Amino acid sequence: MAHPTDGSRPSSARIYAHLLGSTDDTHGADREAADMLVSAFPSIRDAGRANRGFLLRAVREIAAAGVTQFLDLGSGLPVHPNVHDVARTLHSGARVVYVDNDPAVVSHRQATVDGDGVVTVDGDLRDPKEILEHPRVRATLDFDRPIGLIAVAVLHFVPGDVHAVVASLRDALAPGSHLAVTHACSETMSEEEIKIGEAIYQRTSNPVNLRTRAEINALFDGFDLLPPGLVPPADWRPVAPEFEPYPERSHEMLAAVGALSR
């Protein structure tokens, strides 16, 4: 699957970074697509920021459960704090592998983020086996120990049987591993929002695939959902406002964290 790096076609990773307020490594096509989304339904910027807030809280909670290594799928462009920044506030030696299928994202992360115990690899979620067997993934993470599997704002870009994809990844994990997910939900958006959002993302290298609440919940087969279960991102273990860099609320996404039950 081609991913143009010259900026002629917008990418979901750069649109997301722009919605978060980043101007690094974004292009005119990305900003135009992001502005079209915001114009069509202004809450989309809040959705991106609420999603990021969930990511940071989820990583902290997973790390607090004793997990010291993370596999971040569809990591996108780096936006501080990153997964390894948060994990290392609890475990200084936490190890993180970032995975993305956009060559521009991978090269940017490798140049700006990679270091001791932190690596970025090229990988496509449509081929989870390739990710799991990647030499740099295997050299960085110990699959005999718990891993925090992060799939935030990425699975709705995976067409077809996404449950089989997640199951393949789950089956490679050790007991004590966790899964964190946010996913765009067709039941929490209006028909107009769905129509506009799908049309705009169809122009990108990553068309969106909305799923129902039941379909999103099924992604956690084999995991025990942590309280409060599957909820809007801002409602998942919120913190005091003074400690929340992304206090926005949104209805477009659902979010949850599960612990591997075997």
Secondary structure as GFF3:
##gff-version 3
##sequence-region A 1 262
A	DSSP	alpha_helix	12	19	.	.	.	ID=ss1
A	DSSP	alpha_helix	28	40	.	.	.	ID=ss2
A	DSSP	alpha_helix	43	64	.	.	.	ID=ss3
A	DSSP	beta_strand	69	73	.	.	.	ID=ss4
A	DSSP	alpha_helix	83	87	.	.	.	ID=ss5
A	DSSP	beta_strand	95	100	.	.	.	ID=ss6
A	DSSP	alpha_helix	103	112	.	.	.	ID=ss7
A	DSSP	beta_strand	118	122	.	.	.	ID=ss8
A	DSSP	alpha_helix	128	132	.	.	.	ID=ss9
A	DSSP	alpha_helix	135	140	.	.	.	ID=ss10
A	DSSP	beta_strand	148	152	.	.	.	ID=ss11
A	DSSP	three_ten_helix	155	157	.	.	.	ID=ss12
A	DSSP	alpha_helix	162	170	.	.	.	ID=ss13
A	DSSP	beta_strand	178	184	.	.	.	ID=ss14
A	DSSP	alpha_helix	191	202	.	.	.	ID=ss15
A	DSSP	alpha_helix	213	218	.	.	.	ID=ss16
A	DSSP	beta_strand	223	225	.	.	.	ID=ss17
A	DSSP	three_ten_helix	233	235	.	.	.	ID=ss18
A	DSSP	three_ten_helix	241	243	.	.	.	ID=ss19
A	DSSP	beta_strand	253	260	.	.	.	ID=ss20
###
